[in-house]
Every structure is written in structure tokens, then in C-alpha cells.
Amino acid sequence: MKMTPRHYYIVFVASLGQMIGTSVATLAGIIIPMLNIILHPELSSFMQGLIGAADLIGIIFGSVIFGRLSDRYGYLFFFRFCPALILVASIAGILFPSVATLTICLFLIGMGIGGEYSLDSDYISELMPARYRSLMVGVAKAGCALGNILVAAICFGLLSYWKSAELWPDLLWIVAITAALMILLRIRFYQSPKWLMDKGRVTDAEEAARKFFGPDASIACDSDAGSHDRPDTKISMPRFIMENWRKVVLSGIPWACEGMGVYGIGVFLPILVMALGLEHFSPGENPILHVTDSVRITLWISCIILPGFLIGLYLINRKHNIINIQTRGFWMCALALGILLLSYHFSWNKWISIGSFMAFELFLNIGPHLITYVLPPTIYPVDSRGQGVGIAASIGKIGAVAGVFVIPVLLKSGGAATVLAVSAIVMAVGALVTKGFSKASDLNSGT
């Protein structure tokens, strides 16, 4: 098929899962300094890391659990259940505000987001025309940029108006409203036709295709549709990993390295901005202004994320090799962090530091942040795609959790310079693993 308005609608609905994922991470990074600097100065580095990592830990569990269950029972129920879980958890955080409740609610929100990360790419990769498949998966991933930008902008506006940290629970309404919109848009959604075909339910698959694309839509039935010779989707996770370990490494480890930049640095970006002395703050001013100005600079830096995604999508559309895009993106991220480290060490003009930060975000989103999401669906077949993508997302979030936990510790023990140096090394590791394992002989030609 050609791309139709219905295809674009499917991409839009699925991309909201990506948008809410980065929205929550950005929101957590803004709430932490509000709690730490103003309301809870006793908040330890461990607790800061736990709050920042709570939704990521939830994503680890959610991506594996919901990815595996969706392979077995179908995508549709979990595609609706995940935003419902996010909505309930975010409202609970608003109604019962405390550090403990916030941490638990962020974990539950993360579980829903983890399911989104698995299901979004599954739906898109299985419903888009083959020519546009990778591009549209990438377009959905670009929803992350909107999440970063919109939440940073909304929070900056609210903090500038409130001038108070006590209202931090109300920031969770951003998540709740987005989740409610996702539920409404998914009421008239249907089961994946390719999943139904894979289960041998050809008639149901044809009906689902017509519901998605109109009465003229039809399916070319593969001769082995529903064949019992297909790999068993109930295969245990250890066995799955052993049989597909090269794919697991290629799709998972670079995602973990990318997670250090997207979530490790991303969550604590307002705090890093303050640690690097990039914000404007005069002694004696209301401490909330300290946080507000760091959010303002975070917004500037976040605005470069969308152009990064657009450039990456352009390269994908021009059929550039996605392995090369990811590898070069990692190297450029490491270089940008190196320049930022030099700027901080030698006290160069703050705009050089801000520019280096923006370069880091630009290349992170041209390459690793985009491609680590596009790559997994291209290397796993339909019958194990949910599980494969779920494992990749889970490994990626393990790296993100490690980054979120370690950054407050590094800031306390070695300062901002240590954070930048370690992050640059992690980016280099991502480049080396991507290039090394892309040559594995058992990967699909789509890579």
C-alpha cells in the first residue's frame, strides 16, 4: 500500500507512548531539585537516584512483561491497558503527595511506558508499507523530542508563575492528561492483522485490516501463516537470549549506552546545568528561581532534540545505513562531551558549554536515540518481535537506571567533570559495540 491518512493516524497514536516516556523523565528531573533544594534538603544521592530511576525500573519490567504477553495474547488489550495504568498512577501521585508515593507511582507509570515501548514499534512496523516501515518507526520515536520540549516549556511557565515548590504534585497532571488522551484515541483501534495471521486467524486478520484501512484493504496470505513450525513464542527468556545472543547484544547494549545520555544526563539536566554554573542566580534570591532558570536553559538544550530526530529521519529515508548512523552518532556525542569537559575545566564562556550540550543532544538524537529504537524490530521476525523488542528495551533501561543512579553519586564524589568524563566513555563503548556486532552473520538483511 501507499501511505494513507490512516497510516499517519496510527503513527500519531503510537508516538504518544514515546512522548509520554520522555515527558516523565523530564518531569522527574525537574521535581528532584524542587524537592532537594527547597523542601527536602536532606534528600540523599541514593534517594535522588531512586526517584529519577523509578520509572525506568518500571520500564524494564513493563517492556519485558507486556512484550511477552502481547506476543501470546495479542497487542490490543495491552495497548489500551498501558495508558490506563499510567493515568491511575499519575492521579494517585497527585492525590497522595510524598516522596514515597511519588517513587511508587513513577514505578507504575514506568511499567505502562515499558509496554508502550514494545507495543508502539510492533504496531507501526507491522502496519506500515514496507518502503516506509523504518522511517515511520523513527517518526514515532521523534515523539520523544516533543515530550522533552513540551514538558520543559510547560514546567518553566508554571514555575515562573507559581514561584513555589509546594505545588510540585500538580506537575503530574501533564502525565495524567496525556494518558487520558491516549486512552480515548485507542478506543477505536484494532488487533494487529499480522499478529492474527501469525496465529492462523486469517479471517480475523482480513477483518482487522479492513477496519484499519477501509473495505478495499486485503491481505496476501503467506503459505506458512499460522504454521506450527514457527518458533514457539512461549520460549523461555534465557533460551531466547542464548539462541539470539548476537541480536540481543546489538539491539540491547548500545540502547543501554544511549540510556546514559537520554536518561542519565537527561533526568539530571537541570541539576547538571546548576553544577556547571550555566544558570543565572544571585545569592539571596528565592531558591525556586535557581531551579526555574535551570529549567529555562534545559528548555533551550531540549529544543535541539527535534532537529536531531528530523535529520536522523531524513538519513533513514535516504536509505543510509542505520548501523553507520548509530556508530557515528555515538562518536560525535563523545566528542561533544569532551569539548564540554574542556570548557568547564578551563572556565570558557558559558555559551560554549551550552553549545556543546546542544551538540551532544543533536548527535544523540540523530543517531543512538533514534536508531536504537528503529533497529530491534528490523532484526526479529513477527512471532518473536514483541519479546525481542521488549528485551532490547529492558536492557536499554537497565543502562538508563545505572546512569540515573550513578550520576548523583558522581556529582557528589567527583563533580560535574567526572560525570562528563564517564558519560563520554559510555558513548564510545556504544559505538564500538554497534560496529562490532553489526557484522554478526545471523542478523536479518534489514540492518
Protein Blocks (a to p, Z undefined) as FASTA:
>chain_A
ZZdfklmmmmmmmmmmmmmmmmmmmmmmmmmmmmmmmmmmmlcfklmmmmmmmmmmmmmm
mmmmmmmmmmmnojklmmmmmmmmmmmmmmmmmmmgcfklmmmmmmmmmmmmmmmmmmmm
mmmmmmgcfklmmmmmmmmmmmmmmmmmmmmmmmmmmmmmnopaklmmmmmmmmmmmmmm
mmmmmmmgcddfklmmmnopamlmmmmmmmmnojkbccdddfkgoiakbccfkbcfklmm
mmmmmmmmmmmmmmmmmmmmmmmmmmmmmmmmmmnopaccdehiafklmmmmmmmmmmmm
mmmmmmmmmmmmmmmmnopafklmmmmmmmmmmmmmmmmmmmmmnopafklmmmmmmmmm
mmmmmmmmmmmmmmmmmmpcfklmmmmmmmmmmmmmmmmmmmmmmmmmmmmmnojmlmmm
mmmmmmmmmmmmmmmmmmpmkbcfkZZ
